[in-house]
Amino acid sequence: MPNIIQQAPNIIQQAIDEIPRRPAAGIAEAVRERWDSLTKPRQSLGRLEEYVVKLAELENTAMPRLQRRGLYIFCGDHGITEEGVSAYPSVVTREMVKNFVRGGAAVNVLSRQLGLETRIVDAGVSGPKLDGVIDRRIGPGTRNFLREPAMSPEEAEATVEAGIELGRAAGSEFDIIGIGEMGIGNSTAASALLCVLTGATPDQAAGRGAGLDDAGVARKREVLEEAIALHRVPKGDPLAALSAVGGFEIGMMAGFLVGAAARRLPIVVDGFICGAAFLLARTFYPPMGEHVFFGHRSAEHGQAYLLSAANATPLLDFEMRLGEGTGAALAIAILTSAVSLYREMATFVEASVSDRIPHQE
């Protein structure tokens, strides 16, 4: 198969080439036939039925299962916080990583309730190395991309490759995975990536992040305008985009999506920052949307544009913008319920229930 992205280094292209291009013939039809045989009116479970079709095609089986459920939280710091684009100082990234490890964050509560195993990934958190995390640190945070590239080309490549490794490994441990993130300043990096990858304007991309006021949002837009003009990223080059304005955790999530897709692992993308990682992954591999679910419609300003650019319909819309993977966790619960209905409901024959409306004279 010819290279989809000619500039992709060998490890990235190898992972792209491993992604199955289509499921076995007849899987979608078999799943829909089973749905129609269950004790309910046909198509009465709406989108839930099509979610199971997609899961079945991803797993390459007419009887998908979601017993082993996980959530990876990718964490990293950002030099762009020097420009006053966040309501919180960078030290909060490290403090929240410790909170994840202790189990005290919102996503930990949801994961315990919903039966998700959490993995915390240090992609580039400032300060000494942390206990209780998967250490894939590329550096102690990115550089200030208003002044220089966020990372070197070599760091960008290493970031994606580390994510591919984690995604491949997750495929042997889990039936479904969600991705979330933590990184003060990463909504600015995600907004910048949205602009350079899709042509969005800073006005369309920039939002309040972790709680900016109006003046803070205006400052973020100014930073984005100046940074985009500074770097002039070539269109269609994901590594150049990541190097110029990205984040270690965002690039690692993009690689994770590629690696997980190569292992037929269904992935649930959380909100705005994870969505930017999806756009990067899609630039490497355009059919990436076939392998992921979008967990929720974040209330972050740029999310509406991002979802439109991704041609994606999220499962949930609760006006959340917490991050951490909270939306992905809730969406996995919905998908798990859909699979349980599909696998455990009785058929009309098993329940001795008629599946036809009696003829009326």
Stockholm file with secondary structure:
# STOCKHOLM 1.0

chainA/1-361         MPNIIQQAPNIIQQAIDEIPRRPAAGIAEAVRERWDSLTKPRQSLGRLEEYVVKLAELENTAMPRLQRRGLYIFCGDHGITEEGVSAYPSVVTREMVKNFVRGGAAVNVLSRQLGLETRIVDAGVSGPKLDGVIDRRIGPGTRNFLREPAMSPEEAEATVEAGIELGRAAGSEFDIIGIGEMGIGNSTAASALLCVLTGATPDQAAGRGAGLDDAGVARKREVLEEAIALHRVPKGDPLAALSAVGGFEIGMMAGFLVGAAARRLPIVVDGFICGAAFLLARTFYPPMGEHVFFGHRSAEHGQAYLLSAANATPLLDFEMRLGEGTGAALAIAILTSAVSLYREMATFVEASVSDRIPHQE
#=GR chainA/1-361 SS CCCSSTTCCHHHHHHHHHSCSSCCTTHHHHHHHHHHHBSSCTTTTTHHHHHHHHHHHHHTSSSCCCCSEEEEEEEECCGGGGGSCCSSCTHHHHHHHHHHHHTCSHHHHHHHHHTCEEEEEEEECSSSCCTTSEECCCSSSCCCTTTSCSSCHHHHHHHHHHHHHHHHHHTTTCSEEEEEEECTTHHHHHHHHHHHHHCCCHHHHCCCTTTCCHHHHHHHHHHHHHHHHHHCCCTTCHHHHHHHHCCHHHHHHHHHHHHHHTTTCCEEECSHHHHHHHHHHHHHSGGGGGGEEECBCCCSTTHHHHHHHHTCCCSBCCCCCCCTTHHHHHHHHHHHHHHHHHHHSCBHHHHTCCCSCCCCC
#=GC SS_cons         CCCSSTTCCHHHHHHHHHSCSSCCTTHHHHHHHHHHHBSSCTTTTTHHHHHHHHHHHHHTSSSCCCCSEEEEEEEECCGGGGGSCCSSCTHHHHHHHHHHHHTCSHHHHHHHHHTCEEEEEEEECSSSCCTTSEECCCSSSCCCTTTSCSSCHHHHHHHHHHHHHHHHHHTTTCSEEEEEEECTTHHHHHHHHHHHHHCCCHHHHCCCTTTCCHHHHHHHHHHHHHHHHHHCCCTTCHHHHHHHHCCHHHHHHHHHHHHHHTTTCCEEECSHHHHHHHHHHHHHSGGGGGGEEECBCCCSTTHHHHHHHHTCCCSBCCCCCCCTTHHHHHHHHHHHHHHHHHHHSCBHHHHTCCCSCCCCC
//
